[in-house]
Amino acid sequence: MQSAATANIRDQIDDLYRFESRRVFASLVRLLNDFDLADDAMHEAYAAAVEIWRRDGVPANPRAWLISTGKFKAIDALRRRGRLKDRQPELASRLEDLAEENATRAATEIEDDRLRLIFTCCHPDIDQKLQVPLTLREVCGLTTEEIARAFLTSKATMAQRIVRGKAKIRDAKIPYVVPSLADLPERLDAVLSAIYLVFNEGYAASQGESLIRVDLTAEAIRLGRLLHDLLPDPEVKGLLALMLLHESRRESRVSADGEIILLMDQDRSRWNSPMIGEGTALVEQALRSRRFGAYTLQAAISAIHAEAATAAATDWNQIVILYSVLQRIDSSPVVELNRAVAVAMRDGPEAGLEIINEILGRGELDNYLFAHSARGELLRRAGKPSAARAAFQRALELARLEPEKRFLAARIEELRR
């Protein structure tokens, strides 16, 4: 019986770590003003919980307990290192400042520590190339490899960027404070990018057994809602809409046995109607402002998919037009690739292949799985099985996610037959 109770406590702590650890970390950074000290303290707090909760039971507010325990673990660590005397006035002053700050600004400033820390990592004194990777690593807990994949760069290059970002915060003594409302707009682009990349990693995980990480998509949407409450900018609306519209399809994207189901083959009756309604309303509000950008355009494309009763009823012409507008704002090869797929759906596979071949011919997206898998799909539809098989094989070489590997292997086998 005791063993079952212990296992149950351990399961609860594992769940808390998965869903709450980065929020605990963010609060400890705010309290301790030190990334590394906060990280050590957080892990020590979770380790302590295993022993203490087994004996005393789970506290009424587990997250608050972990933050409080982490704070005292940090003080103990400083004492052991002989640094407490130097840091004690700073910590005491910090706690007093935070209490006063929270009391006076609660109604108008950022309430959530994790969102607060995202804004701190996006401080204008930090190189823009470092802001989002630093946020994703330290605030959101993504691995260096996951972040490197999102930026289409190497793990070593990304690790160097993250180290430089942390060093900048330390050396420039950038404060972990709540930005004033007047300071928010200049940090908005980086914050939106960070939240969206967190969502993307949850929506299509970079490696492992599962395609979807619900903990990340849920957290990104939660942060998007907090940001929208704080600053209802058109692009904030656009980002929140985009995440909601993508998330509305989650239940239909994977089969019961974990296999990928492409958008065209999904059971649309399983799409989440309330999410679609909320996302579509936000898109319309953002578009009416006439001050929208890339996130709103992407959300508008998702809304067109959501409005189509069947895959065949999709307005591909409108989607091509929106991608053309998006390409003028964001000329990245990934946007060009997505537009190529839409062109293929409207005008036939050969039209899309021409664009994709041009992208790959420039040496762009050569290590991007979806460029090769999209090319393989269009070659398959164009009746060129040998070339399609080679494209899918290249995509399989790049795949890190098990469902992707199985999907691509099945396509290759199908073409062999």
Buried (B, 14 or more C-beta within 10 A) or exposed (E): EEEEEEEEBBEBBEEBBEBBBBBBBBBBBBBBBBBEBBBBBBBBBBEBBEEBBBEEEBBEEBBEBBBBBBBEBBBEBBEEEEEBEEBEEEBEEBEEEBEEBEEEBEEEBBBBBBBBBBBBBBBEEBEEEBBBBBBBBBBBBBBBBBBBBBBEBEBEEBBBBBBBBBEBBEEEEBEBBBBEEEEBEEBBBBBBBBBBBBBBBBBBBBBEEEBBBBBBBBBBBBBBBBBBEBBBBBBBBBBBBBBBBBBBBBEBBBEEEEEBBEEEEBEBEEBBEEBBEBBBBBBBBBBEBEEBBBBBBBBBBBBBBBEBEEBEEBBBEBBBBBBBEBBEEEEBBBBBBBBBBBBBBBBEBEBBBBBBEEBBEEEBBEBBBBBBBBBBBBBBBBEBBEBBBBBBBBBBEBBBBBBBBBBBBEBBEEBEE
